[in-house]
Amino acid sequence: MRIGFDAKRFFENKTGLGSFSRVLINSLVKDYPQHDYYLYTPIKPSKEHISKYLGISNIKIRYPKKANKNYWRTRGVLKDLASDKIDIYHGLSNELPFGIHKTDIKTVVTIHDLLFKQFPEDYKLIDRMIYDWKSKYTCQYSDATVAISKITREMIINHFSFMEAKVAVIHQDIDAIIYQAPSLNFQESILKEHGIPEDYILFVGNDSHRKNLITVIRSLIHLKEKRNLVLVLNKKKVNEKINKIILKHNLDDQIHTLVNIPLESLKVLYTRAKCLVYPSLGEGWGLPVDEALACNTHALVPNEYPFIERPSSGKIFLKDPQDPIEMANKIESIWSKDLNNFQTNRNFSNAHSLYHQIYENIKLDISS
């Protein structure tokens, strides 16, 4: 088969959507080398990004030579898909090119979330309108729709009643590199390089309302002792509301902010942290939680979906993720080692195998 992928985030995104794309495609190429894989990206990738793929005969990278990159990704790419004789096109992040349903190309789409509907304050109006338009088209015309979690599946069906029971659920895998324990010397070098203290709480995300960083900051005020907090964010400065709390309570010297660090360094931060605090008010899946657990680090999460979807003794649940006192008490209980150590399940998920089965089923449909 010739399988095409929307590879924008495969090359450009360092966080959840990018990780999902890379882990899935790399696993497919490794375990199912009989297929040809075409990666369609609206921006020509740098040599650094594509160097390790150039020598692989069944991987082809495509990007627009002249067309506007946004137009090419949403519609213009159809000409390239036809020229490459693509059998199946997989939209890896909630969307498909408009008009693809009028071609002979079969489609699969992965829907990570519809959080723009649940948390409109975190999105511009024009973005919400575009996301809604794209999501509705994609769900309506895809040959196979996959939700990243049960809660995302429910949201799809609730918002798009025509979907009924058409949506499968396949959980996200984490990068295999996370399971490889970093050496003690490497750990020490990373902490020294970034000026990270020996003992700390870890938060990975951003400062949006949904990610609920503000409660994490407030919890510092209620801890029995002064504790360090390491923030791994997508920008250096937090929003004004959070910054005012930091200044008011003189928390600045307790907070250490890192931006867009490599996965190898992030793995060290997970490994050495006392705990990951991830009190998100809504998620499609919540990749940092799985990554922390894979490093045998406890994760403090809300007692709700999707966090209760995959059981783990390493998860510590919050009844109210917006209560800084409860959060502080849970952090202290982890810090004092009242909790038992745990070992994460290091068996890799079979997400890529499940996706491949979907491709095979579609192939049978094409053949018939």
C-alpha positions in Angstrom: 0.0 0.0 0.0 0.9 3.6 -0.4 0.0 5.4 2.8 0.1 9.2 3.0 0.3 11.2 6.2 -0.4 14.8 7.2 3.2 15.3 8.5 3.0 19.0 9.5 3.4 18.3 13.2 5.7 15.3 12.5 8.4 17.8 11.6 7.3 21.0 13.4 5.7 20.1 16.7 7.9 19.1 19.7 5.0 18.3 22.0 2.0 15.9 22.1 0.8 16.0 18.5 4.3 15.9 17.1 5.3 13.0 19.4 2.1 11.1 18.4 3.0 11.5 14.7 6.6 10.5 15.0 6.1 7.5 17.3 3.3 6.2 15.1 5.0 6.6 11.7 8.4 5.4 13.0 6.8 2.3 14.4 4.9 1.6 11.2 8.0 1.9 9.1 9.9 -0.4 11.4 7.3 -3.2 11.8 5.5 -2.9 8.4 8.3 -2.2 5.9 6.2 -3.6 3.0 4.4 -0.4 2.5 5.4 3.0 1.1 5.0 5.9 3.4 4.5 9.5 2.1 5.0 12.4 4.5 3.2 15.6 3.4 4.3 18.7 5.1 3.5 22.4 4.2 7.0 23.6 5.0 10.2 22.2 3.6 11.8 20.5 6.5 15.4 21.3 7.5 18.2 18.8 6.7 18.4 18.2 10.5 14.8 17.0 10.5 14.9 14.8 7.5 18.5 13.5 7.5 17.7 10.2 9.2 14.8 9.5 6.7 16.6 10.2 3.5 18.2 6.8 3.3 15.0 4.9 3.9 13.7 3.7 0.5 10.0 3.4 1.5 9.7 6.9 3.0 9.0 9.9 0.7 8.8 13.5 1.9 6.6 15.9 0.0 6.2 19.7 0.4 4.8 22.5 -1.8 7.2 23.9 -4.4 5.2 27.0 -5.2 1.7 26.9 -3.7 0.7 28.8 -0.6 1.5 26.4 2.3 -1.9 26.8 4.0 -3.8 26.3 0.8 -1.6 23.3 -0.1 -2.2 21.6 3.2 -6.0 22.1 3.1 -6.7 21.5 -0.6 -3.7 21.8 -2.9 -2.1 18.6 -1.6 -4.8 16.6 -3.4 -2.9 16.9 -6.7 0.2 15.4 -5.0 -1.8 12.6 -3.5 -3.2 11.7 -6.9 0.2 12.0 -8.5 1.7 9.7 -5.9 -1.2 7.2 -6.3 -1.9 7.2 -2.6 -4.2 4.4 -1.4 -4.9 5.7 2.1 -4.4 9.2 3.6 -4.1 9.5 7.4 -4.9 12.9 8.9 -2.9 12.7 12.1 -4.3 15.8 13.8 -8.0 16.3 13.5 -8.2 17.2 9.8 -8.3 16.1 6.2 -7.8 18.1 3.0 -11.1 19.5 1.7 -12.5 17.7 -1.3 -10.7 14.4 -0.6 -14.0 12.6 -0.3 -14.5 13.3 -4.0 -11.4 11.3 -4.9 -10.7 7.5 -4.8 -8.4 7.9 -1.9 -9.6 6.3 1.4 -9.1 8.2 4.6 -8.3 7.7 8.3 -8.3 10.6 10.8 -7.1 10.7 14.4 -9.1 13.2 16.6 -7.1 14.2 19.7 -9.7 16.5 21.2 -12.4 19.0 20.7 -11.2 21.2 23.5 -11.9 24.4 21.6 -15.6 23.7 22.3 -15.0 22.9 25.9 -12.6 25.8 26.7 -13.4 28.6 24.3 -11.5 31.1 26.4 -8.3 29.5 25.4 -8.9 30.0 21.6 -9.6 33.0 19.4 -13.1 33.1 17.9 -11.7 32.8 14.3 -9.7 29.7 15.3 -12.7 28.1 17.0 -14.8 28.6 13.8 -12.0 27.1 11.6 -11.5 24.1 14.0 -15.2 23.4 14.1 -15.5 23.6 10.3 -12.5 21.3 9.7 -13.6 18.8 12.5 -17.1 18.5 11.2 -15.9 17.9 7.6 -13.3 15.4 8.7 -15.6 13.4 10.9 -18.4 13.4 8.3 -16.3 12.1 5.4 -13.5 10.0 6.9 -13.6 6.3 6.1 -12.2 5.6 9.6 -12.3 7.9 12.6 -10.0 7.2 15.6 -10.3 9.0 19.0 -7.3 9.2 21.2 -9.4 8.4 24.3 -12.9 7.4 25.4 -13.7 11.0 26.5 -12.7 12.3 23.1 -14.9 9.7 21.5 -17.8 10.8 23.6 -17.2 14.5 22.7 -17.1 13.6 19.0 -20.4 11.7 19.2 -22.1 14.5 21.3 -21.0 17.3 19.0 -21.5 15.5 15.7 -24.6 13.3 16.1 -24.2 11.8 12.7 -21.1 9.9 13.9 -23.1 7.5 16.1 -20.8 4.6 16.9 -18.4 5.1 14.0 -15.4 6.1 16.2 -12.8 3.7 17.4 -10.5 4.4 20.4 -6.7 3.9 20.2 -4.6 5.3 23.0 -1.5 7.2 22.3 2.0 5.6 22.6 5.0 7.2 24.2 8.4 7.5 22.6 10.5 4.4 23.3 13.4 6.7 24.3 11.5 7.5 27.5 11.9 3.9 28.7 15.6 4.0 28.4 16.9 5.0 31.9 19.5 7.9 31.6 22.8 7.4 33.3 23.5 9.1 36.6 26.3 11.2 35.0 23.9 12.4 32.3 21.2 13.2 34.8 23.7 15.3 36.8 24.9 17.1 33.7 21.4 18.1 32.6 20.4 19.4 36.1 23.7 21.3 36.3 23.3 22.7 32.7 19.8 24.1 33.5 20.5 25.1 37.1 17.9 22.7 38.5 17.9 21.9 42.2 18.1 18.4 43.5 14.5 18.2 44.8 11.6 19.6 42.9 8.0 19.3 41.7 7.6 19.2 37.9 4.9 20.7 35.7 4.9 20.2 31.9 2.5 22.1 29.7 1.6 25.8 29.2 -0.1 28.7 31.1 -3.6 28.4 29.5 -6.7 28.2 31.6 -7.2 24.6 30.7 -3.8 23.4 31.9 -4.5 24.9 35.3 -0.9 26.0 36.1 -2.4 28.8 38.3 -3.5 26.2 40.9 0.0 24.6 40.9 1.5 28.0 41.7 -1.1 28.7 44.4 -0.3 25.3 46.0 3.2 26.4 46.7 1.8 28.9 49.2 0.2 26.1 51.2 3.1 23.7 51.3 4.6 23.0 54.8 8.1 23.8 53.6 9.5 25.8 50.8 9.6 23.6 47.7 11.1 24.1 44.2 8.9 23.9 41.1 10.3 23.3 37.6 8.1 24.4 34.7 8.6 23.0 31.2 6.7 25.4 29.0 6.4 26.6 25.4 7.4 30.1 26.3 9.5 31.8 29.0 7.0 34.2 30.5 3.7 33.1 32.1 0.5 35.2 31.7 -0.1 38.3 33.9 -2.6 36.6 36.2 -0.1 33.9 37.2 2.8 36.3 37.3 0.9 38.6 39.8 0.5 35.6 42.2 4.2 34.8 41.9 5.2 38.4 42.7 2.7 38.8 45.5 3.9 35.8 47.4 7.6 36.1 46.5 7.7 32.7 44.8 10.1 33.7 42.0 13.1 32.1 43.6 11.3 28.7 43.9 10.3 28.6 40.2 12.6 27.4 37.5 11.3 27.7 33.9 12.6 25.8 30.9 11.4 26.2 27.3 11.2 23.6 24.6 13.8 21.3 25.9 14.9 18.1 24.0 13.2 14.8 25.0 16.4 13.4 26.4 16.6 16.3 28.8 12.9 16.1 29.6 13.4 12.4 30.5 15.9 13.4 33.1 13.5 15.9 34.6 10.8 13.3 34.9 13.3 10.8 36.4 14.6 13.2 39.1 11.3 14.9 40.0 9.6 14.2 43.3 6.4 14.1 41.3 4.7 15.4 38.2 1.8 17.7 38.9 -0.7 17.7 36.0 -4.0 19.1 37.1 -5.4 19.8 33.6 -9.1 20.6 33.5 -9.5 18.9 30.2 -7.3 16.7 27.9 -7.5 14.6 24.9 -5.0 12.2 26.5 -2.3 13.9 28.6 1.0 12.5 27.3 3.3 13.9 30.1 1.5 11.7 32.6 2.4 8.5 30.7 6.0 9.8 30.2 6.4 10.5 34.0 5.0 7.1 34.9 7.4 5.5 32.5 10.2 7.1 34.4 8.8 5.7 37.7 7.7 9.1 38.9 4.3 9.6 40.5 1.8 11.8 38.7 -0.8 14.0 40.5 -3.8 14.1 38.2 -7.6 14.8 38.4 -9.8 11.9 39.3 -11.6 11.9 35.9 -11.3 11.0 32.3 -9.0 10.6 30.5 -6.7 10.1 33.5 -8.7 7.2 35.0 -8.8 5.5 31.6 -5.5 3.6 31.9 -5.0 2.4 35.5 -1.6 2.9 37.3 -0.5 2.7 40.9 1.7 5.7 40.1 -1.2 8.0 39.7 -2.3 10.1 42.7 -5.8 11.5 42.2 -7.2 15.0 43.1 -10.8 15.3 44.0 -10.8 19.0 43.0 -7.9 19.9 40.7 -8.6 23.6 41.4 -8.1 23.3 45.2 -4.6 24.4 46.0 -4.8 23.1 49.6 -5.7 19.6 48.5 -2.9 19.8 45.9 -0.4 20.9 48.5 -1.4 18.1 50.9 -1.0 15.5 48.1 2.4 16.9 47.1 3.5 16.7 50.8 2.4 13.1 51.0 4.5 12.2 48.0 7.4 14.2 49.3 7.4 12.5 52.7 7.5 9.1 51.0 4.2 7.9 52.6 3.4 6.4 49.2 4.9 3.1 48.1 7.2 3.0 45.2 5.8 1.5 42.0 7.0 0.0 38.8 5.4 1.1 35.6 4.3 -1.3 32.9 7.1 -1.1 30.4 5.2 -3.1 27.7 4.9 -0.9 24.7 1.4 -0.2 23.6 0.3 -1.6 20.2 -1.2 1.6 18.8 0.6 1.3 15.5 -0.6 -2.3 15.1 -4.1 -1.2 15.7 -3.8 1.5 13.1 -2.3 -0.9 10.6 -5.3 -3.2 11.1 -7.5 -0.3 10.1 -5.4 0.3 7.0 -5.7 -3.4 6.1 -9.4 -3.4 6.6 -9.7 -0.4 4.3 -7.4 -2.2 1.8 -9.9 -5.1 1.7 -12.6 -2.6 1.1 -10.6 -1.0 -1.8 -10.0 -4.5 -3.3 -13.7 -5.5 -3.1 
